Amino acid sequence: MVRLDKIYTKGGDSGQTGLSDGSRVSKACPRIAAIGAVDEANSAIGVARLHAEGDFHAMLARIQNDLFDLGADLSAPEDGRKSESRLRIAPAQVDRLEREIDAMNEKLAPLTSFVLPGGSALAAHLHLARAIARRAEAVIVELSAKEDINAAALRYANRLSDHLFVMARAANDGGMGDVLWVPGKNR
């Protein structure tokens, strides 16, 4: 369990921060950028949850918890050793996202155009969270080009934007309330 008695430590005043393995890195390094992008996606999902009820609220709550797992995973650099004490995204978490995507997508009207972000308040917030999650995934990909990361963490980040997109469509009356792109409409 995490226990925080003091919020500020002054340890980062020089532009460095600590990882969960005890090492210190620049706050501007790719690993910290990835953790920050995941945190931003989690915050946007928290706003979306204000508009969600029932299954959507429960799914978003699980995702928010998973995103803290993802942040913990990213904060522990891979060192080639297996350690049960390190929290890692598990393939089962990715599988759950896929099952939820498939279940929601089954009930949606087929797409006939790209979807503009918007529609209901929940859908609009989910689209914003999706865009932030997509950027977080790109930052994680950038990190993975420089350092080894857990493959399931990258898969989770990839599925997350898909999940949020499908949920946004479901929140728009099963896709019937989607705002569709009309190519060249304003020329």
ZAMAR-333953 format. One line per field, with one value per residue: residue in one letter; x, y, z of N, C-alpha, C in turn; residue number from 1. Coordinates in steps of 0.2 Angstrom, whole numbers, plus 5000, padded with zeros to 4 digits. Example, Ala and Ser with C-alpha at 12.3 -4.5 7.8 and 13.67 -1.06 7.14 Angstrom:
REM ZAMAR-333953
residuo = [A	S]
n.xx = [5066	5064]
n.yy = [4972	4989]
n.zz = [5039	5035]
ca.xx = [5062	5068]
ca.yy = [4978	4995]
ca.zz = [5039	5036]
c.xx = [5066	5064]
c.yy = [4984	5000]
c.zz = [5039	5039]
num = [1	2]
***
This chain:
REM ZAMAR-333953
residuo = [M	V	R	L	D	K	I	Y	T	K	G	G	D	S	G	Q	T	G	L	S	D	G	S	R	V	S	K	A	C	P	R	I	A	A	I	G	A	V	D	E	A	N	S	A	I	G	V	A	R	L	H	A	E	G	D	F	H	A	M	L	A	R	I	Q	N	D	L	F	D	L	G	A	D	L	S	A	P	E	D	G	R	K	S	E	S	R	L	R	I	A	P	A	Q	V	D	R	L	E	R	E	I	D	A	M	N	E	K	L	A	P	L	T	S	F	V	L	P	G	G	S	A	L	A	A	H	L	H	L	A	R	A	I	A	R	R	A	E	A	V	I	V	E	L	S	A	K	E	D	I	N	A	A	A	L	R	Y	A	N	R	L	S	D	H	L	F	V	M	A	R	A	A	N	D	G	G	M	G	D	V	L	W	V	P	G	K	N	R]
n.xx = [5004	5002	5009	5008	5015	5020	5018	5027	5044	5056	5065	5065	5069	5080	5077	5077	5070	5063	5063	5054	5063	5072	5082	5088	5082	5081	5068	5064	5066	5062	5055	5049	5041	5032	5026	5019	5011	5002	4996	4990	4980	4973	4968	4959	4950	4945	4937	4928	4921	4913	4901	4897	4887	4882	4887	4897	4903	4908	4917	4926	4931	4939	4948	4955	4961	4969	4977	4985	4992	4999	5007	5015	5021	5029	5037	5046	5060	5064	5075	5079	5077	5066	5053	5042	5038	5037	5026	5017	5009	4997	4994	4981	4974	4974	4967	4954	4951	4949	4939	4928	4928	4924	4911	4904	4905	4898	4885	4884	4880	4885	4900	4900	4907	4921	4922	4917	4924	4913	4895	4886	4888	4896	4901	4909	4919	4925	4930	4940	4948	4952	4960	4970	4975	4979	4990	4998	5001	5009	5020	5024	5028	5039	5048	5049	5057	5070	5072	5070	5053	5039	5030	5016	5012	5013	5004	4992	4991	4989	4976	4968	4965	4956	4946	4941	4936	4926	4918	4914	4906	4896	4891	4885	4871	4872	4879	4871	4870	4882	4893	4896	4910	4910	4917	4925	4915	4914	4920]
n.yy = [4994	5011	5025	5042	5054	5066	5078	5087	5085	5091	5085	5086	5098	5101	5098	5084	5068	5054	5036	5021	5011	5017	5024	5040	5052	5064	5076	5079	5068	5054	5044	5050	5059	5050	5044	5056	5059	5048	5051	5063	5058	5050	5059	5066	5056	5055	5067	5064	5053	5060	5062	5050	5034	5019	5005	5011	5020	5011	5004	5015	5018	5006	5007	5019	5015	5005	5014	5019	5008	5007	5018	5015	5004	5009	5017	5009	5004	4991	4978	4966	4956	4945	4951	4949	4959	4970	4981	4977	4980	4968	4955	4951	4962	4970	4961	4962	4975	4973	4964	4972	4982	4975	4970	4983	4988	4979	4983	4995	5006	5004	5013	5026	5037	5047	5051	5066	5074	5075	5077	5070	5076	5067	5059	5069	5072	5059	5058	5068	5063	5051	5057	5062	5050	5044	5052	5049	5036	5037	5044	5034	5024	5031	5031	5017	5015	5019	5013	4997	4991	4985	4974	4972	4984	4993	4988	4989	5003	5006	4999	5007	5020	5015	5009	5020	5028	5019	5018	5032	5033	5024	5031	5041	5038	5025	5027	5033	5046	5051	5064	5067	5068	5078	5078	5091	5100	5114	5121]
n.zz = [5000	4997	5005	5009	5018	5017	5005	4997	4994	4991	4983	4970	4966	4959	4946	4944	4947	4956	4952	4953	4956	4963	4957	4950	4938	4925	4925	4912	4904	4892	4899	4910	4903	4897	4908	4913	4902	4903	4915	4912	4903	4911	4920	4911	4909	4921	4921	4911	4918	4926	4919	4916	4919	4927	4918	4910	4919	4928	4919	4916	4929	4931	4921	4925	4937	4931	4924	4933	4937	4925	4925	4936	4931	4921	4928	4933	4927	4915	4919	4915	4924	4932	4943	4956	4964	4957	4949	4935	4920	4915	4903	4904	4908	4896	4888	4894	4891	4877	4876	4881	4872	4860	4865	4866	4854	4846	4847	4840	4827	4810	4804	4793	4790	4795	4813	4820	4835	4848	4851	4863	4880	4888	4877	4871	4881	4882	4869	4870	4880	4873	4863	4870	4876	4865	4862	4873	4871	4860	4865	4874	4864	4859	4870	4871	4860	4864	4876	4885	4887	4896	4886	4886	4892	4882	4873	4880	4881	4867	4865	4873	4867	4857	4864	4871	4860	4855	4866	4866	4855	4858	4869	4862	4858	4854	4842	4834	4837	4833	4827	4811	4800	4786	4771	4764	4766	4769	4759]
ca.xx = [5000	5006	5007	5011	5014	5022	5017	5033	5050	5061	5070	5065	5070	5085	5075	5077	5064	5065	5059	5052	5069	5077	5086	5085	5082	5079	5061	5063	5067	5056	5051	5044	5036	5027	5022	5015	5006	4997	4993	4985	4975	4969	4964	4954	4945	4941	4932	4923	4917	4908	4895	4895	4884	4882	4893	4902	4906	4912	4923	4931	4934	4944	4953	4958	4965	4974	4982	4990	4996	5003	5012	5019	5025	5033	5042	5051	5064	5066	5082	5080	5075	5059	5052	5035	5037	5036	5019	5017	5002	4997	4990	4973	4971	4973	4961	4948	4949	4947	4932	4924	4928	4920	4904	4901	4905	4893	4878	4884	4878	4891	4903	4899	4912	4925	4917	4920	4923	4907	4889	4884	4894	4900	4905	4914	4924	4928	4934	4946	4952	4955	4965	4976	4977	4983	4997	5002	5004	5015	5026	5027	5032	5045	5052	5051	5063	5076	5073	5065	5047	5034	5026	5009	5010	5012	4997	4987	4990	4986	4969	4965	4961	4951	4941	4938	4933	4920	4913	4911	4901	4891	4888	4881	4865	4874	4882	4866	4871	4888	4894	4900	4914	4908	4923	4925	4909	4915	4925]
ca.yy = [5000	5018	5030	5048	5058	5073	5079	5089	5082	5096	5081	5087	5105	5102	5095	5077	5064	5047	5031	5016	5007	5021	5029	5047	5054	5071	5077	5080	5062	5051	5040	5054	5061	5045	5044	5062	5058	5043	5054	5067	5054	5048	5065	5067	5051	5057	5072	5060	5049	5064	5062	5043	5031	5012	5001	5016	5023	5006	5003	5020	5017	5001	5010	5024	5011	5002	5019	5020	5002	5008	5023	5011	5000	5014	5020	5004	5002	4984	4976	4959	4951	4945	4952	4949	4965	4976	4981	4977	4979	4961	4953	4950	4969	4971	4956	4965	4981	4970	4961	4978	4985	4970	4970	4989	4989	4975	4986	5001	5007	5004	5019	5028	5042	5048	5054	5072	5073	5079	5073	5071	5078	5061	5057	5074	5071	5053	5060	5072	5058	5047	5060	5062	5043	5042	5055	5046	5030	5040	5045	5027	5021	5035	5028	5010	5015	5020	5008	4991	4992	4979	4974	4973	4991	4997	4985	4992	5010	5005	4998	5012	5025	5012	5008	5027	5029	5015	5021	5038	5031	5021	5036	5045	5034	5019	5029	5037	5053	5054	5070	5064	5072	5079	5080	5097	5103	5121	5124]
ca.zz = [5000	4996	5011	5008	5024	5015	4997	4994	4997	4988	4980	4963	4965	4954	4939	4944	4950	4957	4949	4959	4958	4967	4952	4948	4931	4923	4924	4905	4900	4889	4904	4914	4899	4896	4914	4913	4897	4905	4920	4909	4900	4917	4922	4906	4910	4927	4920	4908	4923	4929	4915	4915	4924	4925	4915	4907	4925	4930	4915	4917	4935	4931	4917	4929	4941	4927	4922	4939	4936	4919	4927	4940	4926	4917	4933	4935	4921	4914	4920	4913	4930	4934	4950	4958	4968	4952	4946	4928	4916	4913	4897	4906	4907	4889	4886	4897	4886	4870	4877	4882	4865	4856	4867	4865	4846	4843	4847	4837	4820	4806	4803	4786	4789	4801	4818	4824	4842	4850	4852	4870	4885	4889	4871	4870	4885	4880	4863	4872	4883	4868	4859	4875	4877	4859	4862	4878	4867	4855	4870	4876	4859	4859	4876	4869	4855	4868	4882	4885	4892	4896	4879	4888	4893	4875	4870	4884	4878	4860	4865	4877	4863	4854	4869	4872	4854	4854	4871	4864	4850	4862	4873	4857	4856	4850	4836	4830	4838	4831	4823	4806	4795	4779	4767	4759	4767	4770	4754]
c.xx = [5004	5004	5011	5010	5015	5021	5024	5039	5056	5066	5070	5066	5076	5084	5076	5071	5066	5060	5058	5058	5074	5082	5083	5086	5079	5071	5059	5064	5061	5052	5046	5039	5030	5023	5017	5010	5000	4993	4988	4979	4970	4965	4958	4948	4941	4936	4926	4918	4912	4901	4893	4891	4884	4888	4899	4906	4911	4918	4928	4935	4940	4949	4958	4963	4971	4979	4987	4995	5001	5009	5017	5024	5030	5039	5047	5054	5065	5073	5083	5078	5068	5058	5045	5033	5035	5029	5019	5010	5002	4993	4983	4970	4970	4967	4955	4946	4946	4940	4927	4923	4923	4912	4901	4900	4900	4886	4878	4882	4885	4893	4902	4904	4916	4920	4921	4919	4917	4901	4887	4890	4898	4904	4911	4920	4928	4932	4941	4951	4955	4961	4971	4979	4981	4990	5001	5005	5010	5021	5029	5031	5039	5050	5054	5057	5070	5077	5068	5059	5043	5030	5018	5007	5009	5005	4992	4986	4987	4979	4965	4961	4956	4945	4937	4934	4926	4915	4910	4905	4895	4887	4884	4875	4867	4877	4877	4867	4878	4888	4899	4904	4911	4914	4922	4918	4909	4919	4921]
c.yy = [5006	5022	5036	5053	5065	5073	5082	5087	5087	5092	5083	5094	5106	5099	5087	5074	5057	5042	5026	5012	5011	5026	5035	5049	5061	5071	5078	5074	5059	5047	5044	5057	5056	5044	5050	5062	5054	5047	5059	5064	5052	5053	5067	5062	5052	5062	5068	5056	5053	5064	5054	5039	5023	5009	5005	5018	5017	5004	5009	5020	5012	5004	5015	5020	5008	5007	5020	5014	5004	5013	5019	5007	5004	5017	5015	5001	4994	4983	4969	4954	4951	4946	4953	4955	4971	4975	4982	4977	4971	4960	4953	4957	4971	4967	4959	4971	4978	4967	4967	4981	4981	4971	4977	4990	4985	4978	4993	5001	5007	5011	5020	5034	5043	5052	5060	5071	5078	5074	5075	5073	5073	5059	5062	5073	5065	5054	5064	5067	5053	5050	5061	5055	5042	5046	5052	5039	5032	5041	5039	5024	5025	5032	5021	5010	5016	5015	5003	4993	4986	4980	4975	4980	4995	4994	4988	5000	5010	5004	5003	5017	5022	5011	5015	5029	5026	5017	5027	5037	5028	5026	5041	5041	5029	5021	5033	5044	5056	5060	5067	5069	5072	5082	5086	5101	5111	5125	5130]
c.zz = [5000	5002	5009	5014	5022	5007	4994	4997	4995	4984	4972	4961	4960	4947	4939	4948	4951	4954	4955	4960	4962	4963	4951	4941	4930	4922	4916	4901	4898	4894	4908	4910	4898	4902	4915	4908	4900	4911	4918	4906	4906	4920	4918	4907	4916	4926	4916	4913	4926	4926	4914	4921	4922	4923	4913	4913	4927	4926	4916	4923	4935	4927	4921	4934	4937	4925	4927	4939	4930	4921	4932	4936	4923	4922	4936	4929	4921	4915	4918	4918	4931	4942	4951	4961	4963	4949	4939	4925	4914	4907	4898	4906	4900	4886	4888	4892	4879	4871	4878	4876	4861	4858	4866	4857	4843	4842	4843	4829	4816	4805	4795	4785	4795	4806	4820	4831	4844	4851	4859	4874	4886	4883	4870	4874	4884	4874	4865	4876	4878	4864	4864	4876	4871	4859	4868	4875	4863	4860	4873	4871	4858	4864	4874	4864	4858	4873	4882	4890	4891	4890	4881	4889	4887	4872	4874	4881	4871	4861	4868	4872	4859	4858	4870	4866	4854	4860	4870	4859	4854	4866	4868	4854	4852	4843	4832	4831	4836	4826	4817	4802	4788	4775	4763	4760	4767	4764	4750]
num = [1	2	3	4	5	6	7	8	9	10	11	12	13	14	15	16	17	18	19	20	21	22	23	24	25	26	27	28	29	30	31	32	33	34	35	36	37	38	39	40	41	42	43	44	45	46	47	48	49	50	51	52	53	54	55	56	57	58	59	60	61	62	63	64	65	66	67	68	69	70	71	72	73	74	75	76	77	78	79	80	81	82	83	84	85	86	87	88	89	90	91	92	93	94	95	96	97	98	99	100	101	102	103	104	105	106	107	108	109	110	111	112	113	114	115	116	117	118	119	120	121	122	123	124	125	126	127	128	129	130	131	132	133	134	135	136	137	138	139	140	141	142	143	144	145	146	147	148	149	150	151	152	153	154	155	156	157	158	159	160	161	162	163	164	165	166	167	168	169	170	171	172	173	174	175	176	177	178	179	180	181	182	183	184	185	186	187]
***
